[in-house]
Structure formats: C-alpha cells, structure tokens
Amino acid sequence: MPKISVIIVNWNGKDFLDICLSSLRSQTCFDFETLLVDNGSEDGSVAFVRQHFPEVRVIALDRNLGFAAGNLAGYNEAQGELIVLLNNDTRADPAWIEQIALAAASFPEMGSFACKMLYFDEPSRIENCGFDLSAFGATVELGRDEPDGSEWAQPRRVFGACGGGAVYRRSMLREIGFLDPKFFLIYEDVDLAFRAQWRGFECLYLPKAIVYHRYRSTIGKGSVTQAFYSQRNIELLYFKNMPLGLLLRGLPQRCLYELGATIYFFRLGLGGTFFRAKVQALRLLPSMWNDRRRILKARAVSSAQLRGMMKSTALLGKWRKLLSLWKRPRASAVL
C-alpha cells in the first residue's frame, strides 16, 4: 500500500496533463500512487491519460462537480496515509514527493504541509508559500510575487496550504473532514485549514517541496468564475468558522473590505457577478449553521489563540489593489 496518494482534479485540461504527469514519473521517490479525477471533460483527457499514463488511476465523473467534490471523489478511493493535492496545470520538481515524505517523518506533530509554488513561466518568482488569514476572513498569500530568495528557504508555520500543492495527513482528515463540496472551488482549502487550526493541527511550509504552477490558467485570472466563487465563498468561510467574538471584533475591517470589494468589482465591470455571489451566499448561510455549531463545539484552541494567528495588515493590501484600478483600468486581479 502506498504511503502517499497524489490526487489531481482535471476539467478539460488535456493540454496540461502530459507535463504534469510526466513530472510525477520523474520523481526520485516512487512510493506513491496517482489518482486523476476527471470532472466530465469533453477534450479527450480521460482517453489520453489511459493511453499514455496507464499507471495513473482514473476516476471519470459524468459532470463537473468542482474542485472540492472532485478531490473528495479521489480521497474516497485513495489508499495513502498522506493525501496530496496537485493542480493539473503544474510541474512537480523531481524531489517533490521525496521532500514531502521526509517532512512527514521529521515533523509528525504537523497535520498538513504547504508546498512552495513557483510561477511556471517565471521559476525564480514565488506564486505561493502557503497562506495566513486576516481578521476579516481573506487570505494573505505568502511570498506572492517575491523573488525566491533566502526569506523563503526555511520551513515555517503557516495558517494553511494552497490546494494546488497541499499535503494532509489522513489521521487529521478523519477528525476534521475533507474539503467541503458546498464551496465548489476557491476557499475550500482555507475552510479545511480553518477547521484544522480549530482542532490544534498546525501546517508547515516546505521550501524544498516545489511545484511550478500556471497561475489561474484553468479558471482564468479575473474571470467571472473566479469573481463569483471568491466573493460567495469568502462569506461562507467567515460565517462557518468565525466565532461571534471574533466576528464582532473584525466587523469594522470586514465592512471596509466589503465596501472596497464592491467598488472594485463594479469598476471591473463585474458588479452583477459580485451581487449574485453575495445573494447566493445569503441563501446558503442557513445550510452552514449545523456545520458552524459542530466546528465551534469541537474546537481545541481558544478564540484568543486563533486571533493571535491572524494578520492585521491584509486590508491595506486590498485597498492598494483597489486604488491601482485608477492607474490600470483593466486590472484583473481579484480581491
């Protein structure tokens, strides 16, 4: 039985799969299995993988269930004690699996690990080294757009791992659950990290576990899809996981964020998408109530401890992004 299960969710990503799966063939450690979950692709992805990568176990779904439910389908079939998520538009460094295995053995107290994600076309620049969380519920993408230098050369504790290159212990997932299908895509990894932190499971960033990522190549940077799910799911994440005391304490920042986000998306011409996202979030909040009660009842750390993990500087960055629209009217990055 393999110790590590790598799950790749694919939706019409045939053009990415050769590089992604070939990089897994080139690993220095071979004690892992690869599962590709296909979300009803119509581009021949399933046939391509079965023909050219017979070692990959393909789970072919009949429709697009999203990133969260797609990974859940893979998780239900995976055999490893380490569950590794990898985006289909990536290339893994040859030592990627080896570094994950070494870290899991060296840090048995850690519930999850965040990989170093570098830009595919600019491999000296960081896309993501895990994330921290702000008091108003948005993520702080660590290392984003910085050079890959000494600052990011050492392991460090982070709030959570980006789902494009994340490692979870099965023992932790048995306690907290896996990705929530209600999120579909975006913020599902943050929700999982939030639940893990509440139960006392920490996340460690691994500077030598490297993947190269084509950022937003699947859903599109600044797309309607990205805007809708990011702005819907940030509300679901906040309501589902944040205790009342922290909700009230972070309310001023939250209101400023919502004001800035409203202006931002209307400025981008995505005001209707933004509005639909918030309406759907309101409709889904009642279905999150039982989840919220269960999470907060089972927490193993205090609200004060959680508050100490949150970053207070994220709001300034969001407003800078908003102000940049007046200099770059066609800006496409999403708050």
C-alpha positions as CSV (number, residue, x, y, z in Angstrom):
1,M,0.0,0.0,0.0
2,P,1.5,3.4,-1.0
3,K,2.2,5.9,1.8
4,I,1.3,8.9,-0.4
5,S,-1.7,9.4,-2.6
6,V,-1.5,12.3,-5.1
7,I,-4.9,13.5,-6.3
8,I,-5.2,15.6,-9.5
9,V,-8.6,17.1,-10.4
10,N,-9.0,17.7,-14.1
11,W,-11.6,19.5,-16.2
12,N,-10.8,19.9,-19.9
13,G,-7.1,20.2,-19.1
14,K,-5.7,17.7,-21.5
15,D,-3.1,20.2,-22.7
16,F,-1.6,20.4,-19.2
17,L,-1.6,16.7,-18.4
18,D,1.5,15.5,-20.3
19,I,3.8,17.8,-18.4
20,C,2.1,17.3,-15.0
21,L,2.0,13.5,-15.1
22,S,5.4,13.2,-16.7
23,S,6.9,15.2,-13.8
24,L,5.4,12.6,-11.5
25,R,7.1,9.8,-13.5
26,S,10.4,11.6,-12.9
27,Q,10.2,11.6,-9.1
28,T,13.2,10.4,-7.0
29,C,10.8,8.6,-4.7
30,F,8.3,6.1,-6.1
31,D,6.3,5.1,-3.0
32,F,3.1,6.9,-4.1
33,E,0.0,6.5,-6.2
34,T,-1.5,8.9,-8.6
35,L,-5.3,9.4,-9.0
36,L,-6.7,11.6,-11.7
37,V,-10.3,12.7,-11.1
38,D,-11.9,13.9,-14.4
39,N,-14.8,16.2,-13.9
40,G,-16.7,15.3,-17.1
41,S,-14.1,16.6,-19.6
42,E,-15.0,16.8,-23.2
43,D,-11.5,17.2,-24.6
44,G,-10.3,13.6,-24.6
45,S,-8.5,13.9,-21.2
46,V,-9.6,10.5,-19.9
47,A,-8.6,8.6,-23.1
48,F,-5.2,10.5,-23.2
49,V,-4.3,9.5,-19.7
50,R,-5.4,5.9,-20.0
51,Q,-3.4,5.5,-23.2
52,H,-0.2,7.4,-22.2
53,F,-0.1,7.1,-18.4
54,P,-1.5,3.7,-17.5
55,E,0.0,3.8,-14.1
56,V,-2.5,6.6,-13.2
57,R,-5.8,5.5,-11.7
58,V,-8.5,7.5,-13.5
59,I,-11.8,8.3,-11.8
60,A,-14.1,9.6,-14.5
61,L,-17.1,11.6,-13.3
62,D,-20.0,12.3,-15.6
63,R,-20.1,16.0,-14.9
64,N,-18.1,18.9,-13.4
65,L,-18.5,18.6,-9.6
66,G,-15.9,21.3,-8.9
67,F,-12.5,21.2,-7.3
68,A,-13.8,20.3,-3.8
69,A,-16.1,17.4,-4.7
70,G,-13.6,16.2,-7.4
71,N,-10.9,15.9,-4.8
72,L,-13.4,14.2,-2.4
73,A,-14.0,11.6,-5.1
74,G,-10.3,10.9,-5.2
75,Y,-9.9,10.9,-1.4
76,N,-12.6,8.3,-1.1
77,E,-10.5,6.0,-3.4
78,A,-7.0,6.9,-2.1
79,Q,-5.0,4.4,-0.1
80,G,-2.2,6.6,1.2
81,E,-1.7,7.9,4.7
82,L,-0.7,11.3,3.2
83,I,-3.2,12.9,0.9
84,V,-1.5,15.2,-1.6
85,L,-3.4,17.6,-3.8
86,L,-1.8,18.8,-7.0
87,N,-3.3,21.1,-9.7
88,N,-3.3,19.7,-13.2
89,D,-1.5,22.8,-14.6
90,T,1.7,22.2,-12.6
91,R,5.1,20.6,-13.0
92,A,6.5,18.9,-9.9
93,D,10.2,19.2,-9.0
94,P,11.8,15.7,-9.2
95,A,12.4,15.7,-5.4
96,W,8.8,16.9,-4.6
97,I,7.5,13.6,-3.3
98,E,10.8,12.8,-1.5
99,Q,10.7,16.1,0.3
100,I,7.1,15.5,1.4
101,A,7.9,12.1,2.7
102,L,10.9,13.4,4.6
103,A,8.9,16.2,6.2
104,A,6.1,13.9,7.2
105,A,8.6,11.7,9.0
106,S,10.6,14.6,10.5
107,F,7.5,16.6,11.8
108,P,5.0,14.0,13.0
109,E,3.2,16.7,15.0
110,M,2.1,18.6,11.9
111,G,-1.3,17.9,10.4
112,S,-0.6,19.4,7.0
113,F,2.2,20.8,4.8
114,A,2.3,23.6,2.3
115,C,4.4,23.3,-0.8
116,K,6.5,26.1,-2.4
117,M,4.6,27.1,-5.6
118,L,6.6,29.0,-8.2
119,Y,5.3,30.5,-11.4
120,F,5.6,28.1,-14.2
121,D,7.0,30.7,-16.7
122,E,9.0,32.6,-14.1
123,P,10.5,29.9,-11.9
124,S,12.5,32.4,-9.8
125,R,9.4,34.1,-8.6
126,I,7.1,32.9,-5.9
127,E,3.4,32.3,-6.5
128,N,2.5,30.9,-3.1
129,C,4.2,29.5,0.1
130,G,1.0,28.7,1.9
131,F,-1.3,31.4,3.3
132,D,-2.1,33.2,6.5
133,L,-5.6,34.5,7.4
134,S,-6.7,38.1,8.1
135,A,-9.1,39.1,10.8
136,F,-11.8,39.8,8.1
137,G,-11.6,36.3,6.6
138,A,-9.4,36.9,3.5
139,T,-6.2,35.0,2.9
140,V,-2.7,36.6,2.9
141,E,-0.8,34.7,0.1
142,L,2.6,34.3,1.5
143,G,5.5,35.2,-0.8
144,R,3.3,36.2,-3.7
145,D,5.3,37.8,-6.5
146,E,8.5,37.9,-4.4
147,P,11.8,36.5,-5.6
148,D,12.6,33.0,-4.5
149,G,15.3,34.0,-2.1
150,S,16.6,33.3,1.4
151,E,13.5,34.6,3.2
152,W,11.5,31.6,1.8
153,A,14.3,29.0,2.2
154,Q,13.4,27.7,5.7
155,P,10.3,25.8,6.9
156,R,7.8,27.9,8.9
157,R,4.4,27.5,10.4
158,V,1.6,28.9,8.2
159,F,-2.1,29.0,8.6
160,G,-2.8,26.6,5.7
161,A,-1.7,25.2,2.4
162,C,-2.9,26.2,-1.1
163,G,-5.0,23.3,-2.6
164,G,-2.8,23.4,-5.7
165,G,0.0,21.9,-3.8
166,A,-1.2,20.7,-0.3
167,V,-0.4,17.7,1.9
168,Y,-2.8,16.4,4.5
169,R,-2.4,13.6,7.0
170,R,-5.2,11.1,6.7
171,S,-5.3,10.9,10.5
172,M,-6.1,14.6,10.7
173,L,-8.8,14.4,8.0
174,R,-10.5,11.6,9.8
175,E,-11.1,14.0,12.7
176,I,-11.9,17.3,10.8
177,G,-13.3,16.0,7.5
178,F,-12.1,16.8,4.0
179,L,-12.9,19.6,1.5
180,D,-16.5,20.8,1.7
181,P,-18.3,20.3,-1.6
182,K,-20.5,23.2,-1.0
183,F,-17.6,25.5,-1.8
184,F,-17.2,24.0,-5.3
185,L,-13.9,25.9,-5.8
186,I,-12.0,28.7,-4.2
187,Y,-11.6,29.0,-0.4
188,E,-12.3,25.2,0.1
189,D,-8.6,24.8,1.2
190,V,-8.9,27.8,3.6
191,D,-12.0,26.2,5.1
192,L,-10.2,23.0,5.7
193,A,-7.2,24.9,7.2
194,F,-9.6,26.8,9.5
195,R,-11.1,23.5,10.8
196,A,-7.6,22.1,11.3
197,Q,-6.4,25.1,13.3
198,W,-9.5,24.9,15.5
199,R,-8.6,21.3,16.3
200,G,-5.0,22.2,17.0
201,F,-3.5,20.8,13.8
202,E,-0.7,23.0,12.5
203,C,0.6,23.5,9.0
204,L,4.2,23.7,8.0
205,Y,5.6,25.3,4.8
206,L,8.1,23.1,3.0
207,P,10.7,25.2,1.0
208,K,12.1,22.1,-0.8
209,A,8.8,20.6,-1.9
210,I,8.5,22.6,-5.1
211,V,5.9,22.7,-7.8
212,Y,5.7,25.1,-10.8
213,H,2.2,26.4,-11.4
214,R,0.5,28.1,-14.3
215,Y,-1.4,30.5,-12.1
216,R,-5.2,30.7,-12.8
217,S,-4.7,29.0,-16.2
218,T,-7.8,26.7,-15.7
219,I,-10.5,29.1,-14.5
220,G,-8.9,32.3,-15.7
221,K,-7.4,35.2,-13.7
222,G,-10.1,37.8,-13.1
223,S,-12.7,35.7,-14.8
224,V,-16.4,35.7,-13.9
225,T,-16.0,32.2,-12.4
226,Q,-13.2,33.4,-10.1
227,A,-15.0,36.6,-9.1
228,F,-18.3,34.7,-8.3
229,Y,-16.8,31.9,-6.2
230,S,-14.3,34.0,-4.4
231,Q,-16.9,36.5,-3.3
232,R,-19.5,33.9,-2.5
233,N,-17.2,31.6,-0.6
234,I,-15.5,34.3,1.5
235,E,-18.9,34.8,3.1
236,L,-19.4,31.1,3.7
237,L,-15.9,30.7,5.1
238,Y,-16.4,33.6,7.5
239,F,-19.8,32.5,8.8
240,K,-18.9,28.8,9.1
241,N,-15.7,29.2,11.0
242,M,-15.5,32.5,12.9
243,P,-16.8,32.7,16.5
244,L,-19.1,35.5,17.4
245,G,-16.5,37.4,19.4
246,L,-14.1,37.5,16.5
247,L,-16.9,38.3,14.1
248,L,-17.7,41.4,16.1
249,R,-14.1,42.3,16.7
250,G,-13.3,42.1,13.0
251,L,-16.5,43.8,11.9
252,P,-15.0,47.2,11.1
253,Q,-12.3,45.7,8.9
254,R,-14.9,43.4,7.3
255,C,-17.2,46.4,6.4
256,L,-14.2,48.2,4.9
257,Y,-13.3,45.1,2.9
258,E,-16.9,44.7,1.6
259,L,-17.0,48.4,0.6
260,G,-13.7,48.1,-1.2
261,A,-14.7,44.9,-2.9
262,T,-18.0,46.4,-4.1
263,I,-16.2,49.3,-5.7
264,Y,-13.5,47.1,-7.1
265,F,-15.8,44.6,-8.9
266,F,-18.2,47.3,-10.3
267,R,-15.1,49.1,-11.6
268,L,-14.0,45.9,-13.3
269,G,-17.5,45.5,-14.9
270,L,-18.3,42.5,-12.7
271,G,-20.8,44.2,-10.5
272,G,-23.6,41.9,-11.5
273,T,-21.4,38.8,-10.7
274,F,-20.5,40.3,-7.4
275,F,-24.1,40.9,-6.5
276,R,-25.2,37.4,-7.5
277,A,-22.4,35.9,-5.4
278,K,-23.5,37.7,-2.3
279,V,-27.2,36.8,-2.8
280,Q,-26.3,33.1,-3.2
281,A,-24.1,33.3,-0.1
282,L,-27.0,34.6,1.9
283,R,-29.2,31.8,0.7
284,L,-26.6,29.2,1.7
285,L,-25.9,30.5,5.2
286,P,-28.7,28.5,6.8
287,S,-27.2,25.3,5.4
288,M,-23.9,26.2,7.1
289,W,-25.4,26.6,10.5
290,N,-25.1,23.0,11.6
291,D,-21.5,22.9,10.3
292,R,-20.7,26.0,12.3
293,R,-22.1,24.6,15.5
294,R,-20.2,21.4,15.1
295,I,-16.9,23.1,14.3
296,L,-17.1,25.6,17.2
297,K,-18.2,23.0,19.7
298,A,-15.3,20.7,18.9
299,R,-12.5,23.4,18.9
300,A,-9.4,22.6,20.9
301,V,-7.9,26.2,20.9
302,S,-9.3,29.4,22.2
303,S,-10.5,32.4,20.3
304,A,-7.6,34.4,21.7
305,Q,-5.2,31.8,20.3
306,L,-6.8,31.9,16.9
307,R,-6.8,35.7,16.9
308,G,-3.1,35.6,17.5
309,M,-2.6,33.7,14.3
310,M,-4.4,36.3,12.2
311,K,-2.7,39.1,10.3
312,S,-3.8,42.7,10.6
313,T,-2.1,44.2,7.6
314,A,-4.0,42.4,4.8
315,L,-6.7,45.1,4.4
316,L,-4.1,47.7,3.4
317,G,-3.0,45.5,0.5
318,K,-6.6,45.1,-0.7
319,W,-7.2,48.8,-0.7
320,R,-3.9,49.3,-2.6
321,K,-5.2,46.9,-5.2
322,L,-8.4,48.9,-5.5
323,L,-6.6,52.2,-5.9
324,S,-4.4,50.7,-8.6
325,L,-7.5,50.4,-10.8
326,W,-7.4,54.1,-11.4
327,K,-3.9,53.7,-12.8
328,R,-4.7,50.3,-14.6
329,P,-8.4,50.3,-15.5
330,R,-8.2,46.8,-17.0
331,A,-6.6,45.2,-13.9
332,S,-7.8,41.6,-13.5
333,A,-6.6,40.5,-10.1
334,V,-9.4,39.6,-7.7
335,L,-9.7,40.8,-4.1
